[in-house]
Amino acid sequence: MHSPTVDFGGLLRAFAEPGVEFVVIGGVSAALQGVPTMTFDLDVVLSPEAGNLDHAFCVLQQLKATFREQLSKRITPKRSDLGGRGAILLITQLGPLDILGELATGWGYSDLMDRVESFRTAEGHEIQILKLAALIEVKELLGRDKDLAALPMYRQALRKRDSGQA
């Protein structure tokens, strides 16, 4: 049975415990950095190394992942679906998960490495999250109404962090 809500901690733990290399982007990354935002899925970019994608695929199998667009058919992803440049939109037993090959900026995993910071989860796992400044850059580039509306909150959180108030 797939969850109608999201267990962000459970999803992060599922990928972090076996050592999958990934970067958290989007709303979860923003929330972990103090942005008061709501999000309904976990967005990640995986390292494209073959061994890493093998580990990630095993996690997807354990989470009973299926494609969101094909819920009535319950189509499960294949290992070959991982590692491309596009987005894979999944539902898992812990909630929705989006795996992106690259961001709208064209940044892939290796491009993100100088735009991330480490974050330690409550369980002690160290994960990589996209920095607020990079999240702001992505939202500005996208220019969608919902992204532009969120920018003031993102900028305020960044100012607070930069001034040492966070």
C-alpha positions as CSV (number, residue, x, y, z in Angstrom):
1,M,0.0,0.0,0.0
2,H,1.4,3.4,-0.9
3,S,1.2,6.3,1.5
4,P,-1.0,9.3,0.7
5,T,1.3,11.4,2.9
6,V,5.1,11.6,2.9
7,D,7.5,10.3,5.5
8,F,10.5,12.5,4.5
9,G,12.7,11.1,7.3
10,G,11.9,7.6,6.2
11,L,12.7,8.3,2.6
12,L,16.0,10.1,3.4
13,R,16.9,7.2,5.7
14,A,16.1,4.6,3.0
15,F,18.6,6.2,0.7
16,A,21.2,7.3,3.3
17,E,21.6,4.0,5.2
18,P,22.9,1.9,2.2
19,G,25.2,4.8,1.2
20,V,23.3,6.0,-1.9
21,E,24.9,9.3,-3.0
22,F,22.3,12.0,-3.7
23,V,21.5,15.7,-3.3
24,V,18.2,16.8,-1.8
25,I,16.7,19.7,-3.8
26,G,13.4,21.5,-3.8
27,G,11.1,22.1,-0.9
28,V,12.7,19.6,1.5
29,S,16.1,21.2,1.0
30,A,14.6,24.6,1.6
31,A,12.7,23.4,4.7
32,L,15.9,21.9,6.2
33,Q,17.5,25.4,5.8
34,G,14.8,27.2,7.6
35,V,12.4,28.2,4.8
36,P,8.8,27.9,6.1
37,T,7.5,26.0,3.2
38,M,5.2,23.1,2.4
39,T,6.1,20.3,0.0
40,F,4.4,17.1,-0.9
41,D,7.3,15.1,-2.3
42,L,11.0,14.5,-1.9
43,D,13.1,15.7,-4.9
44,V,16.6,14.2,-5.3
45,V,19.4,14.1,-7.9
46,L,21.4,10.9,-7.8
47,S,25.1,10.4,-8.5
48,P,25.2,8.8,-12.0
49,E,27.9,6.3,-11.0
50,A,26.7,2.8,-12.0
51,G,27.2,1.3,-8.5
52,N,25.3,4.2,-6.9
53,L,22.4,3.7,-9.3
54,D,22.4,0.0,-8.5
55,H,22.1,0.8,-4.8
56,A,19.4,3.4,-5.5
57,F,17.4,0.9,-7.6
58,C,17.5,-1.6,-4.7
59,V,16.1,1.1,-2.5
60,L,13.3,1.7,-5.0
61,Q,12.5,-1.9,-5.0
62,Q,12.4,-2.1,-1.2
63,L,10.1,1.0,-1.1
64,K,7.8,-0.7,-3.7
65,A,8.1,2.3,-6.0
66,T,5.8,2.7,-9.0
67,F,5.4,5.5,-11.5
68,R,2.9,8.1,-10.4
69,E,1.6,8.7,-14.0
70,Q,0.6,5.0,-14.2
71,L,-0.9,4.4,-10.7
72,S,-3.7,2.2,-12.0
73,K,-1.2,-0.1,-13.8
74,R,1.4,-0.1,-11.0
75,I,4.3,0.1,-13.4
76,T,7.6,-0.3,-11.5
77,P,10.8,1.5,-12.6
78,K,13.6,-0.5,-14.2
79,R,17.3,0.0,-13.4
80,S,17.6,1.4,-16.9
81,D,15.2,4.2,-16.0
82,L,17.9,5.7,-13.6
83,G,20.7,7.8,-14.8
84,G,19.0,9.8,-17.5
85,R,18.6,13.6,-17.7
86,G,14.9,13.7,-17.2
87,A,12.6,13.3,-14.2
88,I,11.2,10.1,-12.8
89,L,8.0,10.7,-10.7
90,L,7.4,7.9,-8.3
91,I,5.1,7.0,-5.5
92,T,6.5,4.7,-2.7
93,Q,5.2,3.2,0.4
94,L,6.7,6.2,2.2
95,G,5.2,8.8,-0.2
96,P,6.0,10.6,-3.4
97,L,9.6,10.7,-4.7
98,D,11.0,12.6,-7.7
99,I,14.3,11.6,-9.1
100,L,15.8,14.2,-11.4
101,G,18.7,13.6,-13.7
102,E,19.4,17.4,-13.9
103,L,17.7,20.6,-12.8
104,A,16.1,23.1,-15.1
105,T,19.4,25.0,-15.0
106,G,21.0,22.0,-16.8
107,W,22.9,21.2,-13.6
108,G,23.5,17.5,-13.1
109,Y,24.9,15.8,-10.0
110,S,28.5,16.8,-10.6
111,D,27.5,20.4,-11.2
112,L,25.7,20.5,-7.9
113,M,28.7,19.5,-5.8
114,D,29.9,23.1,-5.4
115,R,26.4,24.2,-4.6
116,V,25.6,21.8,-1.7
117,E,26.1,21.7,2.0
118,S,26.1,18.8,4.4
119,F,23.1,18.2,6.7
120,R,23.1,15.7,9.5
121,T,19.7,14.0,10.0
122,A,18.2,13.2,13.4
123,E,19.5,9.6,12.9
124,G,23.0,10.9,12.3
125,H,23.1,10.4,8.5
126,E,25.0,13.0,6.6
127,I,23.2,14.0,3.5
128,Q,23.9,16.7,0.8
129,I,21.3,19.5,0.3
130,L,21.2,22.2,-2.3
131,K,22.2,25.5,-0.8
132,L,19.5,28.2,-0.5
133,A,21.3,30.6,-2.9
134,A,21.2,27.8,-5.6
135,L,17.6,27.1,-4.8
136,I,16.8,30.8,-5.3
137,E,18.7,30.8,-8.6
138,V,16.7,27.8,-9.8
139,K,13.4,29.3,-8.8
140,E,14.3,32.6,-10.6
141,L,15.2,30.7,-13.7
142,L,12.0,28.7,-13.7
143,G,9.9,31.8,-13.3
144,R,6.7,30.0,-12.6
145,D,4.1,31.8,-10.5
146,K,4.5,29.4,-7.6
147,D,8.3,29.7,-7.7
148,L,8.2,33.5,-7.9
149,A,5.7,33.7,-5.0
150,A,8.1,31.6,-2.8
151,L,11.2,33.7,-3.5
152,P,10.6,36.3,-0.7
153,M,10.5,33.5,1.9
154,Y,13.7,31.9,0.5
155,R,15.5,35.2,0.4
156,Q,14.4,36.1,4.0
157,A,15.7,32.7,5.2
158,L,19.0,33.3,3.4
159,R,19.4,36.8,4.9
160,K,18.7,35.4,8.4
161,R,21.3,32.7,7.9
162,D,23.9,35.1,6.5
163,S,23.4,37.5,9.4
164,G,23.7,34.7,12.0
165,Q,20.0,34.9,13.2
166,A,19.1,31.3,12.1
